[in-house]
Amino acid sequence: MQEIKFGTDGFRGIIADTFTFENVQRISLALSVYLKKYKQSSYKKGIALGYDKRFLSNKFAQATANILSQNCVPVFITEQPIPTQAVSLYVRANRLACGIVLTASHNPYDFNGFKIKDEFGATASKDMTNEIELIIRGGLNVPRLKSDKPAKIMNVDMLRPYIVFLKNYLDMGIIRKNKFRILVDAMHGAGAGIVETVLKNSLCQVETIRANHDVLFGGVNPEPIAENLLALDKALKLKSYDLAIALDGDADRIGAMCPDGQLISSHLAICLILLHFVENKKMTGKVVKSITTTTLVDKITAFYNLELEEVAVGFKNIAAKMIKEDVLIGGEESGGIGFKNYMPERDGVLSGLLLLELMACRKQGIIEIINDMQKRFGKFFYLRRDLKIKVTKPIARLKNILGQDVVEVKTYDGTKFIMRDESWLLIRSSGTEPVARIYAESKTLKRTKALIDFGCALL
């Protein structure tokens, strides 16, 4: 039996290698055991089950539903491929025991994954997944009896309530009045068509590329980062647009571009929406960011005297804070952003629409807004490089890197060196892929590139 381990956001593996029907059924059985042991008051209400557009995702979802049903857990399964956050929202709205999404998010086409969402709609905690892993290994003496009368499997529309929520969250009145031209890159994922539906009765015009169902994702990983958005950049040059939005495979992460093709990184998106919340919507609360996220967040929170906390990579670490505290916004480098008055979950579609709302409130173009933000709070250059190697030993503690003294070292997620000039270098192992990641940021692109090269050599 293959070992099953949950990473920062679920179990993932290569289809027909580690991600098999047998392993999906093992996880589903273990989850049903977990629910009957720890969620006795809620598991009979059922679980929400969704899937993305990956190869066999719908079949893996059906296999999951069958196992849960046979073990007395009712299942509400989506009628169509759905963004991960729509499943989380359905869990919260209907007070279900948990949610499951068959997706590998931004991973290459040959991967698939099994995400578990708790009753809050957040990524399952480490305690929960550790317990499920233990059950899979046979470490708990819990009865695993199938029922003579299986629980119901019900096909439901999870997309409509999600779209209704988006419209209620946003200030649609101000958005509808603007004749924005928006280009959306669905990256062949589950987010295709949603922005159009939300903005249907507005003056906005929406065009979408890569909306068709392609299990190979056009040969490009469905991760909205610069090297994967060449099609979006090309489409931007053909017509005039006000904003371009890119969504990953399960639409819970955002990428974006300005009308001139300039990338709006996840770092910039987090900061833009943070400023929008504080300055335009007059909202307050704590800010939470992952260790890999830009120092620009620190600058903005310091200016507005907002509490800031840094956590390890993995949106579940941000979600844990959102469940217990008054968090205004939580963001991570990979493009996942969560918001106050929503749920402890990231949402790429809402992130893109909030950028539109920002432009509508400011009555400015996105380039002008970015330039103003960087003029006020500083400009930072960020890069990341992935290496297909393992970090097998601790990184040496350094006192100086490329002429700058190291003033702080953080080791709770990899090793992060922070230097006197506010530049930083981080080396850590990925929790979702078999790679080491090298991150760096500084006030010049030249130094950031040098830091990345230095980190690779050090590793």
Buried (B, 14 or more C-beta within 10 A) or exposed (E): EEEBBBBBBBBBBBBEEBBBEEBBBBBBBBBBBBBBBEBEEBBBBBBBBBBBBBBBBBEBBBBBBBBBBBBBBBBBBBEEBBBBBBBBBBBBBEEBBBBBBBBBBBBBBBBBBBBBBBBBBBBBBBEBBEBBBEBBEEEBEEEEEEEEEBBEBEEBEBBEBBBEBBBEBBEBEBBBEBEBBBBBBBBBBBBBBBBBBBBEEBEBBBBBBBBEEBEEBBEBBBBBBEEBBEBBBEBBEEEEBBBBBBBBBBBBBBBBBBBEBBBBBBBBBBBBBBBBBBEBBEBBBBBBBBBBBBBBBBBBBEEBEBBEBBBBBBBBBBBBBBBEEEBBBBBBBBBBBBBBEBBBBBBBBBBBBBBBBBBBBBEBBBBEBBEEBBEEBBEBBBBBBEBEEEBEEEBEEBEEBEEBEBEEEBEEBBBBBBBEBBBBBBBBBBBBBEBBBBBBBBBEEEBBBBBBBBBBEBB
